[in-house]
Amino acid sequence: MKTTTQIHDNVDQLKAGFIANIVVAASVAAYGSVLGIVAARKGLSWAELLMMNLSVFAGSAQFVMVDMWLPPLPVAEITMAVLVINLRYLLIGASLNPLFEGCSLRHKIFFMHLVADENWAMTMAHFQRSHITTWFLLGGGLCVQAAWSLGTITGHRLGTVIKNPEQFGLDFAFVAVFTALVFSFWRGKRDSVPWLITAVIALIAEKLLPGKWYILLGGLSGALASAVLIKNDREDAGDVQ
């Protein structure tokens, strides 16, 4: 059983994580409001959007889900597209392994659900210079989740009021957000080949296949190309040594 001291420490860590992530909460809420507006135009109710926030909680993946939200709902396509987009969480989870050392599987599953790019980055920054626990990570996740949900629901309410979003340029919101996201991941010339392969495969698939399969095929081909290049780089480095 946990002692009173342990409980107090966990609460302190939870508060510290929440407060540390307030600095990014405003941008998260603003980003979420765009999703809310787009979701309203797609016909999603605020309850469906909130359920998506609580169960998926992944900004880029939710944008894809909303974009693909057309009857009949392509469940298989959406599931695979979200899986590909969220593959980065495998690396994020691996980087958090020292923080979760000694924790139970149930603890890891519960706490990892609220891991987003923002509170992960904030946690890693603090982990390098001070003693923090998984409760710090959870506090940050609760802060980001609250800001995200507030932003999306506010945007949804605005989306139901604004009858002609095109006059405000909101119809371009999906493209603009994803363009910004894509270039935030640019690491230099070594990304040129995987990005080019992703674009070519996606364009070909979009022309030849119905639905949104081009998202999945483009993402998988780019990830595979990147993995092959990394393997070749390691082999070349080994030969040099």
ZAMARGU-4260 file (C-alpha; in steps of 0.2 Angstrom, whole numbers, plus 5000, padded with zeros to 4 digits):
<rodrens>
0) 5000/5000/5000 | 5005/5018/4997 | 5011/5028/5012 | 5004/5046/5015 | 5021/5053/5009
5) 5020/5043/4993 | 5003/5050/4990 | 5008/5068/4993 | 5023/5066/4982 | 5012/5059/4968
10) 5000/5074/4970 | 5015/5086/4970 | 5021/5078/4954 | 5004/5078/4946 | 5002/5097/4950
15) 5020/5101/4944 | 5017/5092/4927 | 5000/5101/4925 | 5008/5118/4928 | 5023/5115/4917
20) 5012/5111/4902 | 5001/5127/4904 | 5013/5136/4893 | 5008/5125/4878 | 4990/5124/4883
25) 4985/5139/4873 | 4992/5133/4857 | 4985/5116/4859 | 4967/5124/4862 | 4969/5135/4846
30) 4975/5119/4836 | 4960/5110/4843 | 4948/5123/4838 | 4952/5121/4820 | 4948/5102/4822
35) 4931/5107/4830 | 4926/5118/4816 | 4931/5105/4803 | 4921/5092/4813 | 4906/5102/4814
40) 4906/5104/4795 | 4907/5086/4793 | 4892/5083/4803 | 4900/5076/4819 | 4890/5080/4835
45) 4900/5088/4850 | 4897/5072/4860 | 4905/5061/4846 | 4920/5073/4845 | 4922/5073/4864
50) 4922/5054/4864 | 4935/5054/4850 | 4946/5066/4861 | 4945/5054/4876 | 4947/5038/4867
55) 4960/5043/4853 | 4968/5059/4860 | 4980/5061/4845 | 4978/5078/4836 | 4985/5073/4819
60) 4976/5056/4819 | 4960/5065/4823 | 4961/5077/4809 | 4963/5062/4797 | 4948/5053/4805
65) 4937/5068/4803 | 4943/5071/4785 | 4938/5053/4782 | 4922/5054/4791 | 4910/5051/4777
70) 4895/5038/4776 | 4897/5024/4774 | 4911/5026/4788 | 4927/5017/4781 | 4931/5009/4798
75) 4946/4998/4791 | 4954/5013/4782 | 4952/5025/4797 | 4960/5012/4808 | 4975/5008/4797
80) 4978/5027/4794 | 4977/5031/4812 | 4989/5016/4816 | 5002/5022/4803 | 5001/5041/4809
85) 5003/5035/4827 | 5018/5024/4824 | 5029/5038/4832 | 5022/5033/4849 | 5032/5017/4848
90) 5048/5028/4849 | 5040/5040/4861 | 5036/5025/4873 | 5053/5018/4871 | 5061/5035/4876
95) 5050/5035/4892 | 5056/5018/4897 | 5068/5024/4911 | 5054/5034/4918 | 5042/5019/4919
100) 5056/5007/4926 | 5048/4996/4939 | 5030/5001/4935 | 5016/4988/4932 | 5009/4985/4915
105) 4992/4992/4920 | 5001/5008/4926 | 5010/5010/4910 | 4994/5007/4899 | 4984/5020/4909
110) 4998/5033/4910 | 5003/5031/4892 | 4986/5034/4885 | 4987/5053/4890 | 5004/5055/4882
115) 5005/5068/4868 | 5019/5076/4859 | 5018/5091/4871 | 5018/5083/4888 | 5031/5070/4882
120) 5043/5084/4876 | 5040/5094/4893 | 5043/5078/4903 | 5059/5073/4894 | 5066/5091/4896
125) 5062/5090/4915 | 5069/5072/4917 | 5086/5078/4911 | 5088/5090/4925 | 5077/5085/4940
130) 5069/5070/4948 | 5052/5067/4941 | 5040/5052/4940 | 5026/5046/4929 | 5014/5057/4939
135) 5022/5072/4931 | 5019/5065/4914 | 5001/5061/4919 | 4999/5079/4925 | 5005/5086/4909
140) 4993/5074/4899 | 4978/5080/4909 | 4983/5098/4905 | 4985/5095/4887 | 4969/5084/4886
145) 4959/5098/4895 | 4965/5111/4883 | 4963/5100/4868 | 4945/5096/4873 | 4941/5114/4877
150) 4948/5120/4860 | 4939/5106/4850 | 4922/5109/4858 | 4923/5128/4857 | 4928/5126/4838
155) 4913/5114/4836 | 4901/5127/4843 | 4909/5140/4831 | 4907/5128/4817 | 4889/5126/4819
160) 4886/5145/4819 | 4898/5150/4805 | 4887/5145/4789 | 4900/5149/4776 | 4918/5145/4783
165) 4925/5147/4766 | 4924/5166/4767 | 4936/5165/4783 | 4947/5152/4774 | 4942/5139/4786
170) 4940/5126/4772 | 4959/5127/4770 | 4962/5123/4789 | 4965/5105/4786 | 4978/5107/4773
175) 4986/5121/4782 | 4987/5112/4799 | 4994/5096/4790 | 5007/5106/4780 | 5013/5114/4796
180) 5014/5097/4804 | 5023/5089/4790 | 5037/5102/4789 | 5039/5102/4808 | 5046/5084/4806
185) 5058/5089/4792 | 5076/5084/4798 | 5086/5089/4782 | 5091/5081/4766 | 5091/5063/4773
190) 5072/5065/4773 | 5071/5069/4755 | 5070/5051/4748 | 5057/5044/4760 | 5046/5060/4758
195) 5047/5059/4739 | 5043/5041/4739 | 5028/5044/4751 | 5021/5058/4739 | 5023/5048/4723
200) 5015/5032/4730 | 5001/5043/4738 | 4997/5052/4722 | 4997/5035/4712 | 4986/5027/4725
205) 4974/5042/4725 | 4971/5040/4707 | 4970/5021/4706 | 4961/5017/4722 | 4944/5023/4730
210) 4943/5030/4747 | 4957/5036/4758 | 4969/5021/4755 | 4982/5033/4748 | 4985/5039/4766
215) 4989/5022/4772 | 5000/5017/4757 | 5009/5033/4756 | 5013/5032/4775 | 5019/5014/4774
220) 5030/5016/4759 | 5038/5031/4767 | 5041/5023/4783 | 5048/5007/4774 | 5060/5018/4764
225) 5066/5027/4780 | 5069/5011/4789 | 5079/5004/4774 | 5090/5020/4773 | 5093/5019/4792
230) 5098/5001/4790 | 5110/5005/4776 | 5118/5020/4786 | 5121/5009/4801 | 5129/4995/4790
235) 5140/5008/4781 | 5145/5015/4798 | 5150/4997/4804 | 5160/4995/4788 | 5170/5011/4792
240) 5173/5005/4809
</rodrens>
